[in-house]
């Protein structure tokens, strides 16, 4: 799975991927720059979801009406200190949803960035969400299951220059998952911590060589004796500004994963990303990642070995119209517990959006999202289509 699951990595991919507004799951929609400290966004949308619970069979479809007000604050407290914060309330009404038809989700974010000197800085952020309607639903769960959860992610980065050509970066991330459903929480409630240190050296003015060490812990709240794990990453790579509009980054190496009461494993790890800003308001990003991620069925599988290929495109058709799209293709293998087989699985996600900005304050968007999972475990099969019309007013 993507979205929530991608919170688990301090990945350089995130630095190149466009931000996705709350109402568009995969396709990035251009945001308007307000140029002031306080911004209020008012969003209304109508959409159709063909599989609201992400079920493998007996799918339930529904029209969905959404209202999503958001307030944001961005300001420089001093020449060297920047702060931002936002609160988003999402109110969804499902016409054909069994049980509760009205869902309210909340997202609160805060960030502090401070430059001690021209070469030393710190950046800390926190994202807290109460998700009643998760964008990426968990595979293999019973039909009509409640997958709502609370999620908190804290990220911190400290960067400094040691010499004119050499730099040092310290990174830390902590992600908490708490599911509302008691049975699901017993299986999946957990904390994932990731710590990293990297050193870079300017081989050329536009080319940096990088070495990086990362340490990850995954601690489950219940039955952790056979689900907890730790990983050590040993990586090397480059950050390369190929041209003014073209940049690339890469990390390759290996990961050693120790699983409690299960087989440990040492395997390759890779993050490769490139971005091309080919015109004003237009760009193309593409990349590949090979990694281990958590499975939604921890009773049968220790984790999931993922090959992830992705492409994101945003194109300014005219000064007022922008088209965007993204595609993720993920051939994966679910790693079976001792005595159980591995299972192959392929997930495809496609997102498309067409946005019209008639004035400085208005954005109107058409969106389409498609999810398809083909799995050797029939209970994890998934097909889901969502089409939406969104209107946002910013002031």
Secondary structure as UniProt FT lines:
FT   HELIX           3..8
FT   HELIX           13..16
FT   TURN            22..23
FT   STRAND          38..49
FT   TURN            52..53
FT   STRAND          62..78
FT   TURN            79..80
FT   STRAND          81..94
FT   STRAND          102..117
FT   TURN            118..119
FT   STRAND          120..131
FT   TURN            139..140
FT   TURN            143..144
FT   STRAND          149..161
FT   STRAND          166..179
FT   HELIX           182..188
FT   STRAND          190..204
FT   TURN            205..206
FT   STRAND          207..220
FT   HELIX           224..226
FT   STRAND          229..243
FT   TURN            244..245
FT   STRAND          246..259
FT   TURN            260..261
FT   STRAND          265..279
FT   TURN            280..281
FT   STRAND          282..293
FT   TURN            298..300
FT   STRAND          301..316
FT   STRAND          321..336
FT   TURN            338..339
FT   STRAND          343..356
FT   STRAND          362..375
FT   HELIX           378..380
FT   STRAND          382..394
//
